[in-house]
Amino acid sequence: MELIDTHAHIFIKHFDEDRDKVIENARKAGVVKIFNPNIDLTSIDRLLKLHQDYPDYCLPLIGIHPGSIGENFMKDLYQIEDWLYKYKFYGIGEVGLDFYYSRKYQNEQIEAFRIQVQWAKKMALPVIIHVRKAFNEIFKVLDEENDDTLKGIFHCFTGNIQQARKIISYGGFKLGIGGVLTFKNSKLPNTLKDIDLKHIVLETDAPFLSPVPYRGKRNESAYLIYILKKLAEVKNMDEPTVAKITTNNAKEVFNIDF
């Protein structure tokens, strides 16, 4: 089986002691590509170093995480945009809205999200969307910005069936499903029963959100197999079929083939 981890942060410090081993583990588990979304300006050097060390395996995306948006966000965006013309990136991300802890920079987050969505359309790249406590605001922007050129992934989707259907209605978006699917009290299994597999991609968000049986420990891309296993169970399908469909979905989003 070939799997694609559509969202991991293998470049951050959590993997400094054993990054090579973590990537070896992923390969052994059948993971053939790992897409790595940027966080902010400070993470770009690490992101690109990872890509240079593993040029055909760890593929970079660029953007500013909503948690990193503050008063000087426009200055930061200008610098990020410069990188789009200097280096090959495979998507815009991770971007979005996060009002879980605070709405202090709500307007700034919304404006930064809109600008980065517009980059995605202009550059014909997928956009990787982070959303917490902000579905209504996310949908408002996308209702205005969506067109036939826009595509991407709603990262770490944990919403309800109505939100899932709204996302699917845009036409170009997939649901990124990760470790939360395996949690004991997760509502995702029930939600995904009625969602066609063609709308789903797999992700780990490593080092965060480890699936059972590693919940509470550092996550890594090799653990994608536990998410696959649970999704196959939820959909009452065999694992190779689920792997093939979700991998093809990821190839479609990122416009890659191998």
C-alpha positions, 0 to 999 in steps of 0.5 A: 500500500502507498500512503501520503501524509498530507500534513506533518511538521517533520522540520520542527525541533521535536524531531531534531534527535531522530529525524532520519529514523522517523522518516525511515519509519514512515517509508517502512510503513508505506508512506511515499510522500510527506507534505510539510506546511510552514508555520511562520517566517521563523520556520522557513529555513528549517522547512527548506533544509528538510526539503533539501535533505529529502527532495523527493519525499518531504515536500514544502508548503508555505504560508502563515499559520493563523496563530502567528498573525499579529499587528505586523501581519502585512509585513510578514505576508510580503516576505512570505509572498517573496518566497513563492517566486524564489522556491518551488512550493506545493501549496499555500499553508497552513493558513486559516482562522483560529479563535479557540483562545482569542479573537484579538486579531480576528480581523487581521486573521481574516484579511491574512487568510483572504490574501493567502487564498488569493495567492493560491488561486493566482499560483494555481496551488492548493490551500491548506486550511486550519480552522478552530472555532471559526467555521462561519468566518471561514465559510464567509471568505470562501463563499466570496473567493471560491471559484473553479481554480480553488482547491485544497484541504481542510486540515484536521477536519473535526466538524459535523456533517453539515460543515463537511457537506458545505466544504464538499459543495465548494467543489475543490476541497478534501477533508484532512482526516487524522488521529482524532478519528481514532479517539474514543469519544470522537464524533468523526466516525459517525460523520464520515459514514455518510461522506464518500471516500473521494472527499477524504485525504489522510494526515498525521499533523505530526508531532501532534494529535497522535492516533490511538494507540499512541495518543499523548505521545509524539506523533510521526508519519508512520502512524498514518497506518492507524488512521487508515485502519480506523477509516477502513473500519468506519467505511466498512472497506478493506485497507488497500482500497482505502489507501489507494483512494485517499492516496489518489485524492492527495495526488489530485489535490497536489497535482503530482504523480509518481 
